[in-house]
Amino acid sequence: MDIPRKIGILVFTGVPAIIGGGIIYHFFGSYIPVTVYEILLIMVALGIVRN
């Protein structure tokens, strides 16, 4: 996988991080579930980029 594609995948995961973080905060009212969601999203994104 080339560098521009890897950067594109990381940018593409930025949208769910922002929008999804807000949705998670709305439902749970705390930043702890948002942090867990963000960490899981980062792990998935890095897993995709590493392959």
MIMARLUM-523804 format. One line per 10 residues: number of its first residue (from 1); for each residue x, y, z of N, C-alpha, C, O, CB. Coordinates in pm, 1 decimal. Glycine has a CB too. Layout:
BEGIN
NUM) X,Y,Z,X,Y,Z,X,Y,Z,X,Y,Z,X,Y,Z | ...
***
This chain:
BEGIN
1) 85.1,-116.8,0.0,0.0,0.0,0.0,90.3,123.9,0.0,183.9,132.7,79.4,-97.2,-0.7,122.9 | 62.4,217.9,-87.8,146.2,336.8,-98.2,109.4,441.8,7.7,4.4,433.5,71.3,133.9,397.1,-238.0 | 196.5,538.6,24.6,181.5,640.1,129.4,53.9,723.6,113.6,-16.9,742.5,212.5,302.2,732.0,129.3 | 21.0,774.5,-6.1,-103.4,853.2,-16.9,-228.5,774.7,22.0,-322.2,830.5,79.2,-119.3,904.2,-158.3 | -229.6,646.3,-9.0,-345.2,564.6,28.6,-353.6,548.9,180.3,-462.8,554.6,236.9,-337.7,426.3,-38.6 | -241.1,529.6,245.9,-238.9,518.4,392.3,-286.8,647.9,457.2,-364.8,644.6,552.4,-97.1,483.6,441.8 | -241.1,760.1,406.9,-283.6,889.2,461.1,-432.3,909.6,437.1,-502.2,963.1,523.2,-202.8,1004.5,397.9 | -481.4,867.4,320.9,-623.5,878.4,290.9,-708.5,796.6,386.4,-815.3,841.6,427.9,-650.0,834.9,149.2 | -662.9,677.6,421.7,-736.6,594.6,516.6,-739.8,661.2,652.7,-843.8,661.2,718.5,-674.1,454.6,527.0 | -628.4,717.9,696.5,-625.0,784.6,826.6,-714.9,908.5,828.5,-780.5,935.5,929.2,-481.3,823.8,862.1
11) -718.5,983.8,718.4,-807.2,1099.9,709.8,-952.6,1054.0,707.3,-1038.9,1116.7,768.9,-775.0,1184.7,584.1 | -979.7,945.6,636.7,-1115.7,892.0,627.0,-1168.2,848.8,763.7,-1288.5,857.0,788.5,-1119.5,773.7,529.8 | -1080.4,803.1,852.5,-1124.6,764.3,986.7,-1140.4,885.5,1077.8,-1193.2,871.9,1188.2,-1025.6,665.6,1048.4 | -1096.8,1002.4,1035.3,-1115.4,1123.6,1114.7,-1261.0,1165.8,1122.7,-1304.2,1220.2,1224.3,-1033.4,1236.1,1057.3 | -1337.2,1141.4,1016.9,-1478.9,1178.5,1016.1,-1558.3,1096.1,1118.4,-1632.9,1153.9,1197.4,-1538.1,1159.4,875.1 | -1544.5,962.7,1119.2,-1615.8,888.1,1223.7,-1566.7,922.0,1364.1,-1642.4,909.3,1460.3,-1601.2,739.3,1200.0 | -1442.1,964.6,1377.4,-1391.6,1001.5,1509.5,-1463.5,1125.0,1561.5,-1499.4,1130.4,1679.1,-1240.0,1026.3,1504.7 | -1484.9,1223.3,1476.9,-1548.8,1347.2,1519.2,-1699.7,1327.2,1536.0,-1755.6,1358.9,1641.1,-1520.7,1459.4,1417.8 | -1764.5,1275.2,1433.3,-1909.3,1257.4,1437.0,-1948.3,1148.5,1537.4,-2039.3,1167.4,1618.1,-1962.4,1222.3,1296.9 | -1879.7,1036.5,1531.8,-1911.0,925.9,1621.9,-1883.6,960.7,1767.0,-1957.1,918.3,1856.2,-1831.8,803.4,1583.4
21) -1777.9,1037.9,1791.3,-1749.9,1080.8,1928.6,-1862.4,1165.2,1985.3,-1898.6,1151.2,2102.1,-1619.8,1158.8,1933.9 | -1917.1,1252.2,1903.2,-2030.0,1333.9,1947.3,-2154.4,1251.1,1974.0,-2227.3,1276.1,2070.0,-2060.8,1439.5,1844.2 | -2178.4,1152.7,1888.9,-2294.8,1066.0,1908.2,-2279.2,982.1,2034.7,-2374.1,966.9,2111.6,-2314.9,974.6,1786.1 | -2160.3,928.2,2055.9,-2134.6,848.3,2176.9,-2151.1,935.8,2301.0,-2208.7,891.6,2400.5,-1991.7,785.8,2173.1 | -2101.5,1058.6,2296.2,-2115.9,1147.4,2411.7,-2263.5,1180.7,2436.9,-2306.6,1189.6,2551.8,-2035.0,1276.9,2390.2 | -2339.6,1198.8,2330.2,-2482.0,1229.2,2345.5,-2555.2,1116.1,2417.9,-2637.7,1141.3,2505.7,-2546.2,1254.2,2208.2 | -2525.1,992.7,2381.3,-2596.9,880.0,2440.6,-2550.2,847.9,2582.7,-2631.7,810.8,2667.2,-2580.6,757.9,2353.4 | -2419.6,861.7,2610.1,-2368.1,821.7,2740.3,-2343.7,938.3,2834.7,-2342.7,918.8,2956.2,-2241.5,745.7,2722.4 | -2324.0,1059.1,2782.5,-2305.4,1176.9,2866.7,-2174.7,1180.8,2942.3,-2163.3,1251.5,3042.4,-2415.4,1185.7,2963.0 | -2075.7,1106.1,2896.5,-1946.7,1100.8,2964.0,-1837.1,1084.9,2858.9,-1860.7,1035.0,2748.8,-1942.1,984.1,3067.7
31) -1717.2,1128.7,2895.7,-1606.3,1117.4,2801.2,-1535.7,982.5,2806.9,-1454.2,953.0,2719.5,-1506.8,1226.5,2826.9 | -1564.1,901.2,2905.8,-1499.5,769.7,2914.6,-1540.4,679.9,2797.4,-1452.2,621.5,2734.4,-1535.0,701.5,3048.1 | -1668.7,665.9,2765.0,-1703.8,586.0,2646.8,-1650.5,646.4,2516.4,-1618.2,573.8,2422.4,-1854.9,571.4,2637.8 | -1641.7,778.4,2511.6,-1585.4,843.4,2392.4,-1438.6,805.5,2377.7,-1392.3,777.5,2267.1,-1600.8,998.0,2400.7 | -1366.2,804.5,2487.3,-1224.9,767.0,2483.7,-1208.2,622.0,2438.5,-1120.5,591.5,2357.8,-1160.5,787.2,2621.8 | -1291.5,534.0,2490.1,-1285.6,393.0,2448.4,-1315.6,381.6,2299.5,-1247.0,308.2,2228.4,-1385.6,306.6,2530.4 | -1415.9,452.2,2251.8,-1450.8,450.9,2109.4,-1335.0,501.4,2024.1,-1302.4,442.1,1921.2,-1575.9,536.3,2084.1 | -1273.4,610.6,2067.0,-1161.6,667.9,1990.6,-1042.2,571.3,1987.0,-978.1,555.8,1883.0,-1118.6,803.4,2052.1 | -1012.9,507.5,2098.7,-901.7,412.7,2102.9,-928.5,294.2,2010.3,-839.4,251.2,1937.1,-878.2,363.6,2246.8 | -1050.5,241.8,2013.6,-1084.4,131.7,1923.3,-1074.3,174.2,1777.2,-1026.3,98.0,1693.3,-1225.2,80.4,1952.8
41) -1119.0,294.9,1746.9,-1111.4,345.3,1609.7,-966.0,361.0,1564.7,-932.6,328.6,1450.8,-1185.0,479.7,1598.1 | -881.1,409.7,1652.2,-738.9,424.0,1619.2,-675.6,287.4,1596.5,-596.7,270.6,1503.5,-664.1,499.4,1731.2 | -709.4,189.5,1680.3,-653.3,56.1,1664.4,-694.9,-6.0,1530.9,-613.3,-68.8,1463.4,-697.1,-33.7,1780.2 | -820.2,11.4,1493.3,-866.9,-42.7,1364.6,-798.1,27.9,1248.6,-755.7,-37.2,1153.2,-1020.3,-28.4,1351.7 | -786.4,160.0,1255.6,-722.5,236.3,1147.8,-576.0,197.2,1132.7,-527.6,178.1,1021.1,-734.1,387.2,1174.4 | -505.9,185.5,1244.1,-364.9,145.4,1236.0,-350.5,1.6,1188.3,-254.9,-31.5,1118.2,-297.1,161.9,1372.0 | -444.4,-83.3,1225.8,-441.2,-220.8,1176.3,-458.8,-227.7,1025.8,-394.1,-308.4,959.2,-548.4,-303.1,1243.8 | -545.6,-143.9,972.0,-565.2,-140.1,827.2,-442.3,-83.1,756.9,-399.9,-134.4,653.4,-689.2,-56.9,792.2 | -386.0,22.2,813.2,-272.1,88.1,749.2,-147.3,1.6,753.6,-66.6,6.2,660.8,-244.3,221.9,815.7 | -129.6,-76.3,858.0,-9.6,-158.4,869.7,-4.8,-270.3,766.2,104.0,-313.6,728.4,-1.1,-217.2,1008.3
51) -118.5,-317.5,720.0,-118.8,-428.0,622.2,-94.4,-380.9,484.4,-91.6,-461.3,391.2,-247.7,-502.0,625.5
***
